[in-house]
């Protein structure tokens, strides 16, 4: 059997592992040949060891793995091995010393000794772990199995059914099954981005398009001049570090848990902003060990099914949101009561008996100032006076976030309530993938819930927020208010916001964000060709008023991951796994976590079982 896996990142490696483990465990004698094809490196583009070692993961090392451990509920057997932290402590040094050809091997070797189980490593080091894992996989294969990696770009898949022909830049391969484990593709520029690029070229300005920040040449951004950085998500932090610390500036730790920044003089003056106006929340210092996680009291499958039954099988968005917020509110009050040494058992009983948790908390004795304000969490500037000192407001807000995150992701009142969203993602996926939201509710979910979820639960290490605060204090960085709008004016770029009392002018704009996951906009040549032939298609939703919308997600059969083609039929033995289906499935941008019945491993096992059966 000939299998082609397009993409050699964590998902591609997971499928390869499941195929080899299943083939060996079943004592199969038929030949299994697996080819992994990727234009970058083993481990994938995001974790390329060649990137700047200052760029960090946003998950602690003990919560990452490439192995299918025995916590996973799956058909195939487990294959236990070192998670990322165990590898760092027991395998990493020997591997790096044996492979000096790995880019920056000496830097990664030095990094190993600085990491503990709750550290955030460099992203490139995870790519080294992936390269080691691949070699382990090759050794894991039985005598009738082969695994190979081909550094090449897949451009097309042809054929009505298996065997398919997989075409690359340099060759073609026959495949009985294909797994597309694609990452985040570069997109065509939208009309505004195109106009900015053309305007910059015509006026001698600089425009940095939305691309992976590790791959951008930032020497084009001049020192000491204004630069508008558009976007405050995860990419923002990568750009900020490359424009400051990478240019010779230094962060100095203070005794109060904050940092001071000493500029090198090579930094630009950074004007950063977004529509929302706030950086992502810091991740709480990790207090969760192997298998730890929050079990929901409100957003349970039983409660979801019950509400859906009461409303003709579909949940209203506000009913769904109410369940999520109740769990976040519950965790907040339990943590606050624990911090204040109150009667947690009595409080828990009162909260679980109520459908208005803030009211129950007031009855218990919490003051108005203690109440969990989800509207404020969603928009911390909602009550800010128009004449407030916005710079000082932002500094105070970031200091609050830093202090709360220091209390940990298990016990901090806010960071603990935010972190539970990571633990209940499977239940949220259940709501989406079982079709329990109406199309109107799902549109609201995408527009309202998704941004809030990202803001509170997908943030950077606490260190990054400390660094942002220090850069503002050093007048290297200014975070502009929400509602950022950039306009070409008189040979420059001009930024305005919701606060009408100021404008900012720059000759450089950096798009600190990736383009949306959108099949129609993708520049990946495989997606371009499969879109044209109809082997790949996108989602479409019809609203009650007859209007339709599409997220641009690639659709597949949610039960078995086979592509749904433009005719609405399953494309037999062609599987889509991961990011291209984002918004058709939910939250695909994660690496497997040990000890929690990880979804990514479950999905990889399902695909492998379908291929092998």
Secondary structure, 3 states (H helix, E strand, C coil): CEEEEECCEHHHHHHHHHHHHHHHHCCCCCCEEEEEEECCCCECHHHCCCCCCCCECCCCHHHCCCCECCCCCCCCCCECCCCHHHHHHHCHHHHHHHCCCCCCHHHHHHHHCCCCCCCCCEHHHHHHHHHHHHHHHHHHCCCCEEEEEEECCEEEEECCCCCEEEEECCCEEEECEEEECCCCCCECCCHHHHHHHHHHHHHCCEEECCCCHHHCCHHHCCCCCEEEEECCCHHHHHHHHHHCHHHCCEEEECCCCCEEEECCCCCCEEEEECCCCCCCCCCCCCCCCCCCCCCCCCCCHHHHHHHHHHCCCCECHHHHHHHHHHHHHHHHHHHHHHHCCCCHHHHHHHHHCCCCHHHHHHHHCCCHHHCCCHHHHHCCCCCCCCCCCHHHHHHHHHHHHHHHHHCCCCCCHHHHHHHHHHHCHHHHHHHHHCCCECHHHHHHHHHHHHHHHHHHHCCCCHHHHHHHHHHHHCCCEEECCCCCEEEEECCEEEEECCCCCCCEEECEEEECCCCCCCCCCECCHHHHHHHHHCCCCECCEECCCCCEECCCCECECCCCCEEECCCCCEEEEEEECCHHHECCECCCCCCCCCCCCCHHHHHHHHHHHHHHC
